[in-house]
Amino acid sequence: MTVTRSRRSVPDRARRRAIRALAAQLGVAYSVAARLLEQQTRASLPHPSLPHPVDEHRAWMFAAREQRTFHSRVTDTRLAVDLPLGRAAHLVRRFPPMRATGGAGPLYAGDGRETVLSMLYAVLLHESPHRLPPRDELAWAAELGEETAVDFTCSDLDRAARLLLDQERWRLWARVDAALTAASNGTDRHLRDAAVTLGRELRSTSLRGSLDGARQTLDAVLVSTFGGDAPGTRTPTGIVTAVTWSSDGPPTGHEVATSDNVGAL
């Protein structure tokens, strides 16, 4: 006799893994960990008056991050101040792809998103080293274990990286190539090794499909500091897909996807 068993959905399996991991981390019962994650998930959802396409897997990932130990938080923030590669890796982990977008298309997507972000930071380290916060300030912010403190410290750098994506793409790639060439021939071993790694990616991988995801990632981290609606936020007119910025201050506008088109808010 053959018994057919249906596999649980991916979000359900991810939820159970997140609960088990949290229970082990906190030393509490599975049921207690489940309630904690449920509370975090509900708190992260928008107002019920605005129906929202919920990506359950992403919601559980956010909830699990909120339950990290202080040691784990410090490990993450130390990575977040390591430029150019570390901050890019941190942001990609922090803002995972959004699968349920209510017809707005992929958000925070692209296999090369981390590489694109790393290249943007490499350009700024080459062209505008004055934008890099002092090392002692970065180290102090990292040891707090608070992402918001690191975001505030790196906000000028993050904004400059975001604005690089507003220029014509061929100009961007030329600047990336120049920055990586300079770093690979430089004396800073850390930057030289990063440039060699990124140079291989630039010449062997198509990164075009990851540019929007990188833009949305930087939009999200800047919104956490300066306010506004991050990509994926449901508004009365549609779902935010991008944020527009000036050289300083809060957002100057939002691009919103409706059921028919994309418009400015």
C-alpha positions as CSV (number, residue, x, y, z in Angstrom):
1,M,0.0,0.0,0.0
2,T,1.4,3.4,-1.0
3,V,0.7,6.4,1.2
4,T,1.1,9.8,-0.4
5,R,2.2,12.5,1.9
6,S,2.0,16.1,0.9
7,R,4.9,18.3,1.8
8,R,4.3,21.4,3.9
9,S,4.5,24.7,2.2
10,V,7.8,26.5,2.2
11,P,6.5,29.3,4.4
12,D,5.3,26.8,6.9
13,R,8.6,24.9,7.0
14,A,10.5,28.2,7.3
15,R,8.2,29.2,10.2
16,R,8.8,26.0,12.1
17,R,12.6,26.3,11.6
18,A,12.4,29.9,12.9
19,I,10.5,28.8,15.9
20,R,12.9,26.0,16.7
21,A,15.9,28.3,16.3
22,L,14.4,30.9,18.6
23,A,13.5,28.3,21.2
24,A,17.0,27.0,21.2
25,Q,18.5,30.5,21.3
26,L,16.3,31.7,24.2
27,G,16.1,28.4,26.1
28,V,12.3,28.4,26.1
29,A,9.6,26.0,25.0
30,Y,8.6,25.7,21.4
31,S,5.1,27.1,22.2
32,V,6.6,30.1,23.9
33,A,8.9,30.8,21.0
34,A,5.9,30.4,18.6
35,R,4.0,33.1,20.5
36,L,6.9,35.5,20.5
37,L,7.4,35.2,16.8
38,E,3.6,35.6,16.2
39,Q,3.6,38.8,18.3
40,Q,6.6,40.1,16.3
41,T,4.9,39.3,13.0
42,R,1.6,40.9,13.9
43,A,3.4,44.0,15.0
44,S,5.3,44.3,11.7
45,L,2.1,44.1,9.6
46,P,0.4,47.3,8.2
47,H,-2.8,48.8,9.5
48,P,-5.7,46.4,8.8
49,S,-7.5,49.1,6.8
50,L,-4.9,48.7,4.1
51,P,-5.0,45.1,2.7
52,H,-1.4,43.9,2.3
53,P,0.2,41.1,0.3
54,V,2.0,39.3,3.1
55,D,5.1,37.4,2.3
56,E,5.0,35.0,5.3
57,H,8.5,33.7,4.9
58,R,9.9,37.2,4.9
59,A,7.8,38.2,7.8
60,W,9.2,35.3,9.9
61,M,12.7,36.2,8.9
62,F,12.2,39.7,10.2
63,A,10.6,38.4,13.4
64,A,13.5,36.0,14.0
65,R,16.0,38.9,13.6
66,E,14.3,40.8,16.3
67,Q,15.0,37.9,18.7
68,R,18.8,37.8,18.2
69,T,21.1,37.8,21.1
70,F,23.3,40.8,21.8
71,H,26.3,38.9,20.6
72,S,24.6,38.2,17.3
73,R,23.5,41.8,17.0
74,V,27.1,43.0,17.5
75,T,28.4,40.5,15.0
76,D,25.9,41.9,12.4
77,T,26.7,45.5,13.1
78,R,30.5,44.8,12.9
79,L,29.8,43.3,9.5
80,A,27.7,46.4,8.6
81,V,30.6,48.8,9.0
82,D,33.1,46.7,7.0
83,L,33.3,48.4,3.6
84,P,32.8,47.7,0.8
85,L,31.9,44.1,1.0
86,G,30.6,43.7,4.6
87,R,28.0,46.4,4.5
88,A,26.6,45.1,1.3
89,A,26.3,41.6,2.7
90,H,24.6,43.0,5.8
91,L,22.0,44.9,3.9
92,V,21.1,42.0,1.6
93,R,20.6,39.7,4.6
94,R,18.6,42.4,6.4
95,F,16.3,43.1,3.5
96,P,15.5,39.7,1.8
97,P,13.6,39.4,-1.5
98,M,9.9,40.1,-1.2
99,R,7.9,37.4,-3.0
100,A,4.3,38.5,-2.3
101,T,4.1,42.0,-3.9
102,G,0.5,42.2,-5.0
103,G,1.3,42.5,-8.7
104,A,4.1,45.1,-8.2
105,G,6.7,42.8,-9.6
106,P,9.9,41.5,-7.8
107,L,11.2,43.7,-5.0
108,Y,14.6,43.4,-3.3
109,A,15.4,40.9,-6.0
110,G,18.5,39.9,-8.0
111,D,21.2,37.3,-7.3
112,G,23.8,40.0,-7.9
113,R,22.3,42.6,-5.5
114,E,25.1,42.2,-2.9
115,T,27.8,42.6,-5.7
116,V,26.1,45.7,-7.0
117,L,26.0,47.3,-3.5
118,S,29.6,46.4,-2.9
119,M,30.6,48.1,-6.2
120,L,28.7,51.3,-5.3
121,Y,30.5,51.5,-2.0
122,A,33.8,50.8,-3.8
123,V,33.1,53.8,-6.2
124,L,32.5,56.1,-3.2
125,L,35.7,54.9,-1.4
126,H,37.6,55.7,-4.5
127,E,35.9,59.0,-5.6
128,S,34.7,60.4,-2.3
129,P,36.7,59.0,0.6
130,H,35.7,62.0,2.7
131,R,32.2,60.5,2.9
132,L,33.5,57.5,4.9
133,P,32.9,58.1,8.6
134,P,36.0,58.0,10.9
135,R,37.1,54.5,11.8
136,D,36.7,55.1,15.5
137,E,33.1,56.3,15.0
138,L,32.2,53.3,12.9
139,A,33.8,51.0,15.5
140,W,31.9,52.7,18.4
141,A,28.6,52.4,16.5
142,A,29.2,48.7,15.7
143,E,29.9,47.8,19.3
144,L,26.4,49.1,20.3
145,G,24.8,46.2,18.4
146,E,22.2,48.6,17.1
147,E,21.6,48.7,13.3
148,T,19.9,52.1,13.6
149,A,23.1,53.6,15.1
150,V,25.2,52.2,12.2
151,D,22.6,53.4,9.7
152,F,22.8,56.9,11.1
153,T,26.6,56.9,11.0
154,C,26.6,55.6,7.4
155,S,23.6,57.6,6.2
156,D,25.7,60.0,4.1
157,L,27.5,57.1,2.4
158,D,24.3,55.2,1.9
159,R,22.6,58.2,0.3
160,A,25.5,58.8,-2.0
161,A,25.4,55.1,-3.1
162,R,21.7,55.3,-3.7
163,L,22.1,58.5,-5.9
164,L,24.7,56.7,-8.0
165,L,21.9,54.5,-9.3
166,D,20.0,57.6,-10.7
167,Q,22.6,58.2,-13.4
168,E,22.8,56.6,-16.8
169,R,23.9,53.0,-16.4
170,W,26.8,53.1,-18.9
171,R,28.3,56.0,-16.8
172,L,27.9,53.9,-13.6
173,W,29.7,50.9,-15.0
174,A,32.6,53.1,-16.2
175,R,33.0,54.6,-12.7
176,V,32.8,51.1,-11.2
177,D,35.5,49.8,-13.5
178,A,37.8,52.8,-12.7
179,A,37.3,52.4,-9.0
180,L,38.1,48.7,-9.0
181,T,41.1,49.2,-11.2
182,A,42.5,51.9,-8.8
183,A,41.8,49.8,-5.7
184,S,43.4,46.6,-7.3
185,N,46.5,48.6,-7.9
186,G,46.5,50.3,-4.5
187,T,48.4,49.7,-1.3
188,D,45.4,48.9,0.9
189,R,45.3,45.1,1.0
190,H,41.7,44.9,2.2
191,L,40.5,47.1,-0.6
192,R,42.7,45.4,-3.1
193,D,41.4,42.0,-2.3
194,A,37.8,43.3,-2.5
195,A,38.5,44.9,-5.8
196,V,39.9,41.7,-7.3
197,T,36.8,39.8,-6.2
198,L,34.4,42.4,-7.5
199,G,36.4,42.8,-10.8
200,R,35.9,39.2,-11.6
201,E,32.1,39.6,-10.9
202,L,31.9,42.7,-13.1
203,R,33.5,40.9,-16.1
204,S,31.8,37.5,-15.7
205,T,28.3,38.2,-14.4
206,S,25.3,40.1,-15.7
207,L,24.3,42.5,-13.0
208,R,21.6,44.4,-14.9
209,G,18.8,42.5,-13.3
210,S,20.0,43.3,-9.8
211,L,20.1,47.1,-10.0
212,D,16.5,47.7,-9.0
213,G,16.9,45.4,-6.1
214,A,20.0,47.2,-4.9
215,R,18.1,50.5,-5.3
216,Q,15.2,49.2,-3.2
217,T,17.6,48.0,-0.5
218,L,19.2,51.4,-0.2
219,D,15.8,53.0,-0.2
220,A,14.8,50.8,2.7
221,V,17.8,51.6,4.8
222,L,17.5,55.3,4.2
223,V,13.8,55.3,5.0
224,S,14.7,53.7,8.4
225,T,16.8,56.9,9.1
226,F,15.0,59.7,7.3
227,G,11.4,58.5,7.2
228,G,9.0,57.7,4.3
229,D,7.6,54.5,3.0
230,A,10.0,51.7,2.0
231,P,9.6,49.6,-1.2
232,G,6.9,47.0,-0.6
233,T,4.8,49.3,1.6
234,R,1.1,49.3,0.8
235,T,-0.5,52.8,0.4
236,P,-4.0,53.8,-0.5
237,T,-2.8,54.3,-4.1
238,G,-0.8,51.2,-4.6
239,I,2.5,49.5,-3.5
240,V,5.7,51.6,-3.2
241,T,8.4,50.3,-5.6
242,A,11.0,53.0,-5.2
243,V,11.8,56.2,-3.3
244,T,13.3,59.3,-4.7
245,W,15.9,61.4,-2.9
246,S,17.7,64.7,-3.0
247,S,21.2,65.3,-1.7
248,D,19.9,65.6,1.9
249,G,16.8,65.4,4.0
250,P,13.7,63.1,3.8
251,P,12.4,61.5,0.6
252,T,11.2,63.8,-2.2
253,G,8.7,61.3,-3.5
254,H,7.7,57.7,-4.0
255,E,7.1,55.5,-7.1
256,V,3.9,53.5,-6.7
257,A,2.7,50.5,-8.6
258,T,-1.0,50.2,-9.1
259,S,-2.9,47.4,-10.8
260,D,-2.4,49.3,-14.1
261,N,0.8,51.2,-14.0
262,V,3.5,52.8,-12.0
263,G,3.2,56.4,-10.9
264,A,4.7,59.0,-8.6
265,L,3.3,59.8,-5.2
